[in-house]
Amino acid sequence: MKNAIVFGATSGIGKSLTELLVKDGYKVAVTGRRLEKLEELKKQFPAQIIIKQNDIQLVADVEKTFDEIVTELGVIDLVVQSFGVGFVNPKLDWIKEEQTINTNVLGVTKLYTLSYNLFKKQQLGHLVGISSIASLRGNRASPVYFASKAFQKSYLESLYLKTKTIKSKKVFITDIRPGFVDTPMALGEKLFWMVPVDKAANQIYTAIKKKKRVAYISKRWQLIAWVLKLVPAWLLKKAT
Ligand SMILES: NC(=O)c1ccc[n+]([C@@H]2O[C@H](COP(=O)([O-])OP(=O)(O)OC[C@H]3O[C@@H](n4cnc5c(N)ncnc54)[C@H](OP(=O)(O)O)[C@@H]3O)[C@@H](O)[C@H]2O)c1
């Protein structure tokens, strides 16, 4: 039986992905702040779910949670970072900016480093980060969210480059970049090409199985990504 950890499994993409992993035979350690949501998953799949309540913003505790799971499960085949917060914050309210940095940057970095170092030691493993199409450019309504996603994208690419030094060649890094997925996280009002969460999770799981370096969810967002990478900032300013 393969072992996975899904950080941010209490709702949305992380929860749907957990269900797919369990159905495919994985044992999954699930985390998040809402204990009752973790317990629901445990009730659904008692033999295959381990629950660890955690608040990723308490960065000092992340290592303890991570180590406890590794001790309990042994070899970890897959770590999924599906936690995150995002706010529409045009007035740049500091509480929201800080919470986003603590979660999407500090917490994420802690998890990425723990995962990479474990996989290097094991000489196998797959780290999957859920960044966003938002990683590609800036945004006036939600600067810190977009910047935090750019950070994740860049960090994941760096870890991918670092895998060159891993002899077994069995450590993989995947950056998942969703557009809009129908979860509480979907930011803004005029949302288009919104994908139901189950469809998104299915596409993400396919990308995981193929050990993709980067995947856009849904696939048509790759077109938007292509345009976003080319468009100059003055045009972005005018058009958005
Ligand atoms: N939905 C979209 O349109 C979209 C688009 C692009 C990228 N994404 C990215 O996809 C990922 C998953 O988001 P989602 O759409 O599935 O949203 P979601 O349903 O709101 O899920 C977010 C998850 O993050 C966890 N989380 C948030 N803060 C946490 C904290 N301090 N400590 C521990 N866990 C925390 C939540 O658990 P608790 O609240 O229980 O702690 C929840 O399980 C995020 O990284 C998001 O940025 C989403």
The ligand as an SDF file (V2000), in Angstrom:
LIG
                    3D

 48 52  0  0  0  0  0  0  0  0999 V2000
  -10.4140   27.2050   -5.9940 N   0  0  0  0  0  0  0  0  0  0  0  0
   -9.7460   27.8660   -6.9100 C   0  0  0  0  0  0  0  0  0  0  0  0
  -10.3240   28.5160   -7.7970 O   0  0  0  0  0  0  0  0  0  0  0  0
   -8.2340   27.8110   -6.9020 C   0  0  0  0  0  0  0  0  0  0  0  0
   -7.5680   28.3490   -8.0020 C   0  0  0  0  0  0  0  0  0  0  0  0
   -6.1790   28.3100   -8.0250 C   0  0  0  0  0  0  0  0  0  0  0  0
   -5.4870   27.7420   -6.9880 C   0  0  0  0  0  0  0  0  0  0  0  0
   -6.1620   27.2290   -5.9090 N   0  0  0  0  0  0  0  0  0  0  0  0
   -5.3610   26.6790   -4.8240 C   0  0  0  0  0  0  0  0  0  0  0  0
   -5.7700   25.3660   -4.5340 O   0  0  0  0  0  0  0  0  0  0  0  0
   -5.4510   25.0450   -3.1780 C   0  0  0  0  0  0  0  0  0  0  0  0
   -6.6560   24.3990   -2.5250 C   0  0  0  0  0  0  0  0  0  0  0  0
   -7.6870   25.3560   -2.3950 O   0  0  0  0  0  0  0  0  0  0  0  0
   -9.2350   24.9910   -2.5510 P   0  0  0  0  0  0  0  0  0  0  0  0
   -9.7310   25.6710   -3.7580 O   0  0  0  0  0  0  0  0  0  0  0  0
   -9.4330   23.5310   -2.4020 O   0  0  0  0  0  0  0  0  0  0  0  0
   -9.8280   25.8220   -1.3110 O   0  0  0  0  0  0  0  0  0  0  0  0
  -10.4910   25.3700    0.0720 P   0  0  0  0  0  0  0  0  0  0  0  0
  -11.6490   24.4590   -0.1690 O   0  0  0  0  0  0  0  0  0  0  0  0
  -10.7450   26.6500    0.7850 O   0  0  0  0  0  0  0  0  0  0  0  0
   -9.3330   24.5390    0.7980 O   0  0  0  0  0  0  0  0  0  0  0  0
   -8.2790   25.1480    1.4510 C   0  0  0  0  0  0  0  0  0  0  0  0
   -7.6580   24.1630    2.4260 C   0  0  0  0  0  0  0  0  0  0  0  0
   -6.5670   24.8380    3.0660 O   0  0  0  0  0  0  0  0  0  0  0  0
   -6.6290   24.5420    4.4540 C   0  0  0  0  0  0  0  0  0  0  0  0
   -6.0250   25.6150    5.2250 N   0  0  0  0  0  0  0  0  0  0  0  0
   -6.1750   26.9540    5.0860 C   0  0  0  0  0  0  0  0  0  0  0  0
   -5.5030   27.6050    6.0410 N   0  0  0  0  0  0  0  0  0  0  0  0
   -4.9060   26.6540    6.7990 C   0  0  0  0  0  0  0  0  0  0  0  0
   -4.0850   26.6960    7.9520 C   0  0  0  0  0  0  0  0  0  0  0  0
   -3.7500   27.8620    8.5360 N   0  0  0  0  0  0  0  0  0  0  0  0
   -3.6400   25.5310    8.4780 N   0  0  0  0  0  0  0  0  0  0  0  0
   -3.9690   24.3440    7.9100 C   0  0  0  0  0  0  0  0  0  0  0  0
   -4.7520   24.2360    6.8250 N   0  0  0  0  0  0  0  0  0  0  0  0
   -5.2220   25.3860    6.2880 C   0  0  0  0  0  0  0  0  0  0  0  0
   -8.1310   24.4490    4.7290 C   0  0  0  0  0  0  0  0  0  0  0  0
   -8.3340   23.7150    5.9200 O   0  0  0  0  0  0  0  0  0  0  0  0
   -8.8940   24.3420    7.2980 P   0  0  0  0  0  0  0  0  0  0  0  0
   -9.7230   25.5490    6.9550 O   0  0  0  0  0  0  0  0  0  0  0  0
   -9.6660   23.2240    7.9020 O   0  0  0  0  0  0  0  0  0  0  0  0
   -7.6750   24.6710    8.0630 O   0  0  0  0  0  0  0  0  0  0  0  0
   -8.6120   23.6880    3.5020 C   0  0  0  0  0  0  0  0  0  0  0  0
   -8.4680   22.3030    3.6970 O   0  0  0  0  0  0  0  0  0  0  0  0
   -5.0080   26.3680   -2.5280 C   0  0  0  0  0  0  0  0  0  0  0  0
   -3.6060   26.4180   -2.4490 O   0  0  0  0  0  0  0  0  0  0  0  0
   -5.5020   27.4180   -3.5200 C   0  0  0  0  0  0  0  0  0  0  0  0
   -4.7240   28.5950   -3.4720 O   0  0  0  0  0  0  0  0  0  0  0  0
   -7.5130   27.2420   -5.8570 C   0  0  0  0  0  0  0  0  0  0  0  0
  1  2  1  0
  2  3  2  0
  2  4  1  0
  4  5  1  0
  4 48  2  0
  5  6  2  0
  6  7  1  0
  7  8  2  0
  8  9  1  0
  8 48  1  0
  9 10  1  0
  9 46  1  0
 10 11  1  0
 11 12  1  0
 11 44  1  0
 12 13  1  0
 13 14  1  0
 14 15  2  0
 14 16  1  0
 14 17  1  0
 17 18  1  0
 18 19  2  0
 18 20  1  0
 18 21  1  0
 21 22  1  0
 22 23  1  0
 23 24  1  0
 23 42  1  0
 24 25  1  0
 25 26  1  0
 25 36  1  0
 26 27  1  0
 26 35  1  0
 27 28  2  0
 28 29  1  0
 29 30  1  0
 29 35  2  0
 30 31  1  0
 30 32  2  0
 32 33  1  0
 33 34  2  0
 34 35  1  0
 36 37  1  0
 36 42  1  0
 37 38  1  0
 38 39  2  0
 38 40  1  0
 38 41  1  0
 42 43  1  0
 44 45  1  0
 44 46  1  0
 46 47  1  0
M  CHG  2   8   1  16  -1
M  END
$$$$
